[in-house]
Amino acid sequence: MKQLHWPRKLTVVRHGQSAGNVARDAAMQANVDRIDLSERDADVPLSDLGRDQAGALGRWYAGGAPHERPDVLLASPYRRACETADLFRQAGGCAGNVPICFDERLREKEFGILDGLTSMGMGSIEPQQAEFRRLLGKFYHRPPGGESWCDVILRLRSVMDTIALHHADRHVMIFTHQVVVLCLRYIIEGMTEAEILEVDREGDVANCAITEYAFDAKKGKDGGLLLGRYNVTAPVEQEDMPVTRAPDAIAGARG
């Protein structure tokens, strides 16, 4: 009865490398204030490498035992996450008839007035916000028109409620973004601000990396989800593809 409130397994995947990741790297190397993107953040597609990474992830699951493949796919509605989920399914990572359920609560953190700025650009164009962020820290800082990590966590708590209500005893796979992966860890593992920021400092979540939880009846009074692996890049490495870890561009161009 305890497992009625939990999925059998929950796998969280960051999308494959995106055109935004590539543009951000170029902007940082050029020491410019703004990232050269013409799309909204929601419309940024995967790069060619990102598409290959998503296919590698699907083939990795296809090569494993059938009962290890997900039977529920949830995805951020942002294009790079949708494409990763679709390419994963096309490559045999799950049954071809498993629908991809889009949930706007899984979207990337919104950056508001800082949309499209590099770290250097934030300091030169929005110095007041840069100072606020320094004082408050990334966990609590909410740029005008954007979100703090706490705001993201609030919407993700309701995602976990939905999963418990509709997908108990299933293998749920979520395709999402770097901040969301970290915030889900914060929720599921009952972390403190200091603990999740320490995880963040240890390194970025890799593109198409796997973070996986399994139900454990012995965890807590009613059972719970136990972390099995975090930021695992074996599917990409197995096919000798580059492992990419660049953070998402602060966001795409506004508008």
C-alpha positions as CSV (number, residue, x, y, z in Angstrom):
1,M,0.0,0.0,0.0
2,K,2.9,2.4,0.7
3,Q,4.0,2.4,-2.9
4,L,0.6,3.8,-4.0
5,H,2.0,7.3,-3.3
6,W,5.3,6.9,-5.2
7,P,6.5,5.9,-8.7
8,R,8.5,2.7,-8.9
9,K,11.3,4.6,-10.4
10,L,11.8,8.3,-11.3
11,T,14.4,9.3,-13.8
12,V,15.2,12.9,-14.5
13,V,17.1,13.9,-17.6
14,R,18.5,17.2,-18.7
15,H,17.9,18.0,-22.4
16,G,20.6,17.4,-25.0
17,Q,23.0,20.2,-25.9
18,S,21.0,23.1,-27.3
19,A,21.8,25.9,-29.7
20,G,21.6,28.2,-26.7
21,N,24.4,26.3,-24.9
22,V,26.6,26.8,-28.0
23,A,25.7,30.5,-28.3
24,R,26.4,31.0,-24.6
25,D,29.8,29.4,-24.9
26,A,30.6,31.7,-27.9
27,A,29.4,34.8,-26.0
28,M,31.5,33.9,-22.9
29,Q,34.6,33.3,-25.0
30,A,34.1,36.6,-26.8
31,N,33.5,38.5,-23.6
32,V,30.3,40.1,-24.8
33,D,27.3,41.2,-22.8
34,R,24.6,39.5,-24.7
35,I,24.1,36.0,-26.1
36,D,23.5,35.9,-29.9
37,L,20.1,34.2,-30.1
38,S,17.1,35.3,-32.1
39,E,14.5,32.8,-30.6
40,R,12.6,32.9,-27.4
41,D,14.1,30.7,-24.8
42,A,11.1,28.3,-25.2
43,D,12.0,28.0,-29.0
44,V,15.7,27.2,-28.8
45,P,16.3,23.9,-30.5
46,L,18.9,21.1,-29.9
47,S,22.2,21.4,-31.6
48,D,23.3,18.6,-33.9
49,L,25.3,17.2,-31.1
50,G,22.3,17.5,-28.8
51,R,20.2,15.4,-31.2
52,D,22.9,12.8,-31.3
53,Q,23.1,12.8,-27.5
54,A,19.3,12.2,-27.2
55,G,19.5,9.3,-29.7
56,A,22.3,7.8,-27.7
57,L,20.3,8.0,-24.5
58,G,17.4,6.2,-26.2
59,R,19.6,3.5,-27.6
60,W,21.2,3.0,-24.2
61,Y,17.8,2.2,-22.7
62,A,16.8,0.2,-25.7
63,G,19.8,-2.1,-25.1
64,G,18.7,-2.8,-21.5
65,A,16.0,-4.9,-20.0
66,P,12.5,-4.0,-21.1
67,H,11.3,-3.5,-17.5
68,E,14.0,-0.8,-17.1
69,R,12.5,1.4,-19.8
70,P,10.1,4.2,-18.7
71,D,6.4,3.9,-19.3
72,V,5.5,7.5,-18.5
73,L,7.3,10.4,-20.3
74,L,6.9,14.0,-18.9
75,A,8.6,16.9,-20.6
76,S,9.1,20.6,-20.3
77,P,7.2,22.3,-23.2
78,Y,10.5,24.1,-24.3
79,R,11.6,22.9,-27.7
80,R,15.0,21.5,-26.6
81,A,13.3,19.3,-24.0
82,C,10.5,18.2,-26.3
83,E,13.0,17.2,-29.0
84,T,15.1,15.3,-26.5
85,A,12.1,13.3,-25.4
86,D,10.9,12.6,-29.0
87,L,14.4,11.5,-30.2
88,F,14.7,9.3,-27.1
89,R,11.5,7.5,-27.9
90,Q,12.4,7.2,-31.6
91,A,15.6,5.5,-30.7
92,G,13.7,2.8,-28.7
93,G,14.2,4.2,-25.2
94,C,10.6,3.3,-24.5
95,A,7.7,1.7,-26.3
96,G,6.7,3.7,-29.4
97,N,3.2,4.3,-28.2
98,V,4.1,5.9,-24.9
99,P,2.9,9.5,-25.1
100,I,5.0,12.5,-24.2
101,C,3.1,14.6,-21.7
102,F,4.1,18.2,-21.7
103,D,3.9,20.1,-18.4
104,E,4.7,23.8,-18.3
105,R,5.7,23.4,-14.6
106,L,8.8,21.6,-15.8
107,R,10.0,24.6,-17.9
108,E,13.4,26.2,-17.1
109,K,13.8,28.9,-14.5
110,E,12.6,32.3,-16.0
111,F,15.3,35.0,-15.9
112,G,13.1,38.1,-16.5
113,I,15.1,41.3,-17.0
114,L,18.3,39.3,-17.1
115,D,17.1,37.4,-20.2
116,G,19.8,37.0,-22.8
117,L,22.7,38.5,-20.7
118,T,26.0,36.8,-20.0
119,S,27.4,37.0,-16.4
120,M,29.6,39.9,-17.6
121,G,26.5,41.5,-19.2
122,M,24.6,41.3,-16.0
123,G,27.3,43.2,-14.2
124,S,27.6,45.9,-16.8
125,I,24.0,46.3,-17.9
126,E,22.1,45.4,-14.7
127,P,24.6,46.2,-11.9
128,Q,21.9,46.6,-9.3
129,Q,20.5,43.2,-10.0
130,A,24.1,41.8,-9.9
131,E,24.5,43.2,-6.4
132,F,21.1,42.0,-5.3
133,R,22.1,38.5,-6.5
134,R,25.4,38.7,-4.6
135,L,23.6,39.7,-1.4
136,L,20.7,37.3,-1.6
137,G,22.4,34.3,-3.4
138,K,20.9,32.5,-6.4
139,F,18.5,30.5,-4.3
140,Y,16.4,33.6,-3.2
141,H,17.2,36.2,-5.8
142,R,14.3,36.9,-8.1
143,P,15.1,39.3,-11.0
144,P,12.2,41.5,-12.1
145,G,9.9,39.5,-14.3
146,G,11.7,36.3,-13.5
147,E,11.9,33.6,-10.9
148,S,14.1,32.6,-7.9
149,W,15.0,29.0,-7.3
150,C,12.3,29.0,-4.6
151,D,9.7,29.9,-7.2
152,V,10.8,27.0,-9.3
153,I,10.6,24.7,-6.3
154,L,7.1,25.8,-5.6
155,R,5.8,24.7,-9.0
156,L,7.8,21.5,-8.8
157,R,6.2,20.5,-5.5
158,S,2.9,20.4,-7.4
159,V,4.5,18.3,-10.1
160,M,5.5,15.7,-7.5
161,D,1.9,15.7,-6.2
162,T,0.7,15.0,-9.7
163,I,3.1,12.2,-10.2
164,A,2.0,10.7,-6.9
165,L,-1.6,11.0,-7.8
166,H,-1.5,9.7,-11.4
167,H,1.7,7.6,-11.8
168,A,2.2,5.6,-8.7
169,D,4.2,2.3,-9.2
170,R,5.2,3.4,-12.7
171,H,8.7,4.3,-14.2
172,V,8.4,8.0,-14.8
173,M,11.0,9.8,-16.9
174,I,11.2,13.6,-16.9
175,F,12.9,15.6,-19.7
176,T,13.8,19.1,-18.3
177,H,16.5,21.7,-17.6
178,Q,19.5,22.1,-15.3
179,V,17.9,24.2,-12.6
180,V,14.9,21.9,-12.5
181,V,17.0,18.8,-12.0
182,L,18.7,20.5,-9.0
183,C,15.4,21.7,-7.6
184,L,13.9,18.3,-7.8
185,R,16.8,16.9,-5.8
186,Y,16.2,19.6,-3.2
187,I,12.5,18.5,-2.9
188,I,12.9,14.7,-3.1
189,E,15.9,14.5,-0.8
190,G,14.7,17.2,1.7
191,M,17.9,19.3,1.3
192,T,18.7,22.6,2.7
193,E,19.7,25.7,0.7
194,A,23.3,25.1,1.6
195,E,23.2,21.5,0.6
196,I,21.7,22.0,-2.9
197,L,24.0,24.9,-3.6
198,E,27.0,22.7,-2.7
199,V,25.8,20.2,-5.3
200,D,25.5,23.0,-7.8
201,R,29.1,24.1,-7.1
202,E,30.4,20.6,-7.7
203,G,29.6,20.9,-11.4
204,D,26.9,21.5,-14.0
205,V,24.3,18.8,-14.9
206,A,25.5,17.3,-18.1
207,N,23.3,17.2,-21.2
208,C,21.3,14.0,-21.4
209,A,22.7,12.9,-18.0
210,I,20.6,10.6,-15.9
211,T,19.5,11.3,-12.3
212,E,17.5,8.3,-11.0
213,Y,15.4,7.5,-7.9
214,A,13.9,4.1,-6.9
215,F,11.1,3.4,-4.5
216,D,12.4,2.2,-1.1
217,A,9.7,0.8,1.3
218,K,12.2,1.3,4.2
219,K,12.7,5.0,3.6
220,G,10.6,6.9,6.1
221,K,7.3,6.0,7.6
222,D,5.5,5.5,4.3
223,G,8.5,4.6,2.0
224,G,10.0,7.1,-0.3
225,L,12.3,7.7,-3.3
226,L,16.0,6.9,-2.8
227,L,18.7,8.4,-5.0
228,G,20.4,5.7,-7.0
229,R,22.6,7.8,-9.4
230,Y,23.1,11.4,-10.2
231,N,24.4,13.1,-13.4
232,V,25.4,9.8,-15.0
233,T,26.7,10.3,-18.6
234,A,27.2,6.6,-19.5
235,P,24.7,6.7,-22.4
236,V,26.6,9.5,-24.2
237,E,30.1,8.1,-23.3
238,Q,29.2,4.7,-24.6
239,E,28.9,6.1,-28.1
240,D,32.1,8.2,-27.7
241,M,30.2,11.4,-28.0
242,P,31.4,14.6,-26.2
243,V,29.9,15.1,-22.7
244,T,28.7,18.7,-22.6
245,R,27.9,20.5,-19.3
246,A,27.5,24.2,-20.3
247,P,24.7,25.9,-18.4
248,D,21.7,27.0,-20.4
249,A,22.1,30.5,-21.8
250,I,20.6,32.8,-19.2
251,A,17.8,32.8,-21.7
252,G,17.0,33.4,-25.3
253,A,16.1,36.8,-26.7
254,R,13.0,38.4,-25.2
255,G,9.9,38.8,-27.3
